[in-house]
Amino acid sequence: MSAVAWTAVGSLAAWLWLLLGQGFFWRTDLRLPSLREPDDWPSVCVVVPARDEAAVLPESLPSLLAQDYPGRAEVFLVDDGSSDGTGELARELARTHGGLPLTVGSPGEPPAGWTGKLWAVRHGIGLARARGPEYLLLTDADIAHAPDSLRTLVAAARTGGFDLVSQMARLRVESVWERLVVPAFVYFFAQLYPFRWIAVKGSRTAAAAGGCVLLRADAAERARIPDAIRHAVIDDVALARAVKGTGGHIWLGLAERVDSVRPYPRLHDLWRMVSRSAYAQLRHNPLLLLGTVLGLAVVYLVPPVALFTGLVAGRTGIAAAGGLAWLLMTATYLPMLRYYRQPLWLAASLPVTAFLYLLMTVDSAVQHYRGRGAAWKGRTYARPDTALDER
């Protein structure tokens, strides 16, 4: 057999493994584990870190204030050095819409060693602890919640015995680039962190979706959240690992009625979103980068290349291996496209999207070695000398 044939067979073998041996990552039927309401409703404090979020707050914050929650709940929005009037807009929305009590705080500039939104989260948790809540809901400023969102999250956590319950918000999919890139983003995330493995006690797989995380307050203290993960660029995964590493029981699934309202109309916007943390995901390790590039090429790019090469060269074995691998790839992507209510023919374009992600990952490494570090909301963090805390 030629090298091309062996590569095509290797790609097909990889897809057979992904189909059956990677926690059925491609299935999208994992929802909140229990909707049985508890006998008593614990108190909850909602922490919303916000930096220059005036464009999305009118869609998201009123949904939090309007939560239909039977117990005591309060919202703490942390205006993290915004220059667009985020804090005052939040107060005005609370005056206009009413609902849950709102406190707007400001943490000041973060000290060295704190990345992303974690300094604001720390300030918000500090304000919340004065109320003595049993649970904390950590949610981003661009996330809109259905009126029963908090109620169902608490019911799932309380009756299911979970220390952390997280839902991956349904991201906005309207522009051409969003349709091409966003469903694949969630698909690749689930491939890396199969949701069914996350909920298994004692398993090494741990992840959360930072836009919607319900966390027991005592579990947060036990795991020293967020101080223990203050260096983390991928803070949601780091948070889940810290909680699970201290004996916590965690759960992650797809959301039905929790949505991100942030638009990503251009490829540049999506590129920046992915490249900001892609190399951090690889622990800033060149060997892992090389392995990832080769893996993406073999798994996602080889099948269509093998199919067309085999057809042109009259090598039916190569064409069959490549075609079957592409068919399996397409079939595993269909459930995610259905979840996002997108045309199913987009499943065949997954190799193109994977190639874009390959380029984004390489670009993330290039930016890292140029000394630009990770960037978040106009802040750039220097390249770390050691591995990130989430690892």
C-alpha angles and dihedrals in degrees: 000000000000125000089254091054093048091049092050091050090047090053091050091049090051091053092049088054093047091049096053109013108044100076094275085281091172095066116099100192097099107114135159106316099227137016096183107127117234123242091245130024115231124219117265133196118201115213117199118182109202131182118172093339101142091119095061104028095085088062099039112031097056088056090058094045090051096056113143097221122156095207133058114294135168135181124227115191114191113207100210102201096302120182097195101066096263094153096049092045089053091053091048092050090051091051091049101042103028117193124117117022113267128208119187116203137175124212100194123228115333119248121241114291099036117112135197118336097336096102089055090047090052091053092047093049089049091055091045095051090065086069093052097229123185092214137031122207110205109195135161125245092246095056120104117200128204112240092259096044098106091042094054093044092053092044090053094047096043099045095035095050094237124155091198129027118181133179124199103230117231104255123223113271112182111108123071092252093047090054091051100043112024102064088046090052091060091040092054091045091054089047091056094042110026106209094220091058093050093065093051111104112235095018118128094228112102131161142140136190108244095213093070120022123153108196132181108241093226091051089052091053092046091052092041093238122218101001094063091057100036093125094050118120092185091049099170094057090043091051093052092048092050092051094045091044090060093052100274123150110228138185134192129184144148119284127236100189105018111093138180112229095191112118124221100187098161133052087237091062093051092042090056092047092055101036092050091076108010096101091042086058086060092051090245087284117150092205091054088048091053091047091049093050092049091044093051090048095050096042101039109018103037097063098064092037091051092047095053095037091051093048093049094045094042092242101143094181093057091043091049094049092047094045094049092048090051090048091053090047091051093046093052091051096052096080091055092050090050090050089053092043093237130147109279093223087074087076090078090059094063093106089059091050092046089053089054090051090049090055092046090053092050090047090051089057092046091053090048094054091045085064096246094122124192118328130208128174094337095317120113122200122209120247108273119241092216137034117288121264093245088068 
